[in-house]
Amino acid sequence: MSEPIVAAKGKHVGAVVFFSSASRNTERFIISCHLEDEGLNVYRIPLKPRDPALDVREPYVIVVPTYGGGNPKKAVPPQVRKFLNDPDNRQYIRGVIASGNTNFGDAFCAAGDIIAAKCHVPFMYYFELMGTPEDRRKVRAGLADFFAKADLQTPQPTGTPTRVINRTPATLGLLSKTPTDVPIRAVQAGQAVQAGQATSTQDGV
Ligand SMILES: Cc1cc2nc3c(=O)[nH]c(=O)nc-3n(C[C@H](O)[C@H](O)[C@H](O)COP(=O)(O)O)c2cc1C
């Protein structure tokens, strides 16, 4: 198991895994959220192939910038695909937060849609570039609440709905990207994705 780049302070409640390219927008966002103060370990997916692989063995929410310039096949950065296509990492994903640039129109934050669909986890939040102070506040509070209330370790029977539609941004500070009825869902307190469910026989990310 890899070490977090920033370790949880006080009571450890969960983890965030993020990727950021050389432009470091997502890194700036994550660092300025001070998630360690909410009891979250922060792990970073390595940028370069020669860097040691990241192995995470605890429930986490992944935070990912979108790439590909509108090509869905390239929206999820290859480093993130590699990380998530390792079943040992993938079994612990519990949600996704995506970033992007609104200049890309319909492809804005498309990586979140793809990961949510492939890994069967909620698309919890999106933000642009390095985010705003409000984004930081919402993500910090929303993740703290999510990990505090969700029973992340309890397996649920196959086929049981584990999430509810929740498009009220004020509820958790977590919201869906699009105002349509696409199946982007937020987690209800006390409900969780079954450990291992995200790995089953899903397609690669
Ligand atoms: C080549 C390239 C392609 C991009 N494609 C998209 C895209 O399809 N959708 C989107 O929302 N943002 C896109 N972006 C914007 C990035 O997601 C955004 O700049 C993000 O903050 C980068 O995060 P990072 O600096 O942590 O890597 C693209 C950026 C670049 C440089």
The ligand as an SDF file (V2000), in Angstrom:
LIG
                    3D

 31 33  0  0  0  0  0  0  0  0999 V2000
   -5.0800   19.1930  -24.1940 C   0  0  0  0  0  0  0  0  0  0  0  0
   -6.1910   19.5260  -23.2260 C   0  0  0  0  0  0  0  0  0  0  0  0
   -7.4400   18.9570  -23.4030 C   0  0  0  0  0  0  0  0  0  0  0  0
   -8.4850   19.2530  -22.5300 C   0  0  0  0  0  0  0  0  0  0  0  0
   -9.7140   18.7010  -22.7220 N   0  0  0  0  0  0  0  0  0  0  0  0
  -10.7460   19.0230  -21.8890 C   0  0  0  0  0  0  0  0  0  0  0  0
  -12.0500   18.4870  -22.0990 C   0  0  0  0  0  0  0  0  0  0  0  0
  -12.3140   17.7040  -23.0230 O   0  0  0  0  0  0  0  0  0  0  0  0
  -13.0320   18.8320  -21.2230 N   0  0  0  0  0  0  0  0  0  0  0  0
  -12.7970   19.6690  -20.1770 C   0  0  0  0  0  0  0  0  0  0  0  0
  -13.7270   19.9510  -19.4190 O   0  0  0  0  0  0  0  0  0  0  0  0
  -11.5670   20.1960  -19.9480 N   0  0  0  0  0  0  0  0  0  0  0  0
  -10.5470   19.8980  -20.7740 C   0  0  0  0  0  0  0  0  0  0  0  0
   -9.3010   20.4200  -20.5540 N   0  0  0  0  0  0  0  0  0  0  0  0
   -9.0940   21.3410  -19.4300 C   0  0  0  0  0  0  0  0  0  0  0  0
   -8.4680   20.6570  -18.2050 C   0  0  0  0  0  0  0  0  0  0  0  0
   -9.3300   19.6920  -17.6640 O   0  0  0  0  0  0  0  0  0  0  0  0
   -8.2020   21.7160  -17.1440 C   0  0  0  0  0  0  0  0  0  0  0  0
   -7.2410   22.6240  -17.6370 O   0  0  0  0  0  0  0  0  0  0  0  0
   -7.7790   21.1250  -15.8270 C   0  0  0  0  0  0  0  0  0  0  0  0
   -7.8080   22.1350  -14.8370 O   0  0  0  0  0  0  0  0  0  0  0  0
   -6.3740   20.5420  -15.8930 C   0  0  0  0  0  0  0  0  0  0  0  0
   -6.0450   20.0490  -14.6140 O   0  0  0  0  0  0  0  0  0  0  0  0
   -4.5290   19.7530  -14.2150 P   0  0  0  0  0  0  0  0  0  0  0  0
   -3.7520   21.0430  -14.3940 O   0  0  0  0  0  0  0  0  0  0  0  0
   -4.5960   19.3410  -12.7800 O   0  0  0  0  0  0  0  0  0  0  0  0
   -4.0580   18.6570  -15.0950 O   0  0  0  0  0  0  0  0  0  0  0  0
   -8.2560   20.1380  -21.4330 C   0  0  0  0  0  0  0  0  0  0  0  0
   -6.9910   20.7020  -21.2620 C   0  0  0  0  0  0  0  0  0  0  0  0
   -5.9700   20.4080  -22.1430 C   0  0  0  0  0  0  0  0  0  0  0  0
   -4.6080   21.0290  -21.9310 C   0  0  0  0  0  0  0  0  0  0  0  0
  1  2  1  0
  2  3  1  0
  2 30  2  0
  3  4  2  0
  4  5  1  0
  4 28  1  0
  5  6  2  0
  6  7  1  0
  6 13  1  0
  7  8  2  0
  7  9  1  0
  9 10  1  0
 10 11  2  0
 10 12  1  0
 12 13  2  0
 13 14  1  0
 14 15  1  0
 14 28  1  0
 15 16  1  0
 16 17  1  0
 16 18  1  0
 18 19  1  0
 18 20  1  0
 20 21  1  0
 20 22  1  0
 22 23  1  0
 23 24  1  0
 24 25  2  0
 24 26  1  0
 24 27  1  0
 28 29  2  0
 29 30  1  0
 30 31  1  0
M  END
$$$$
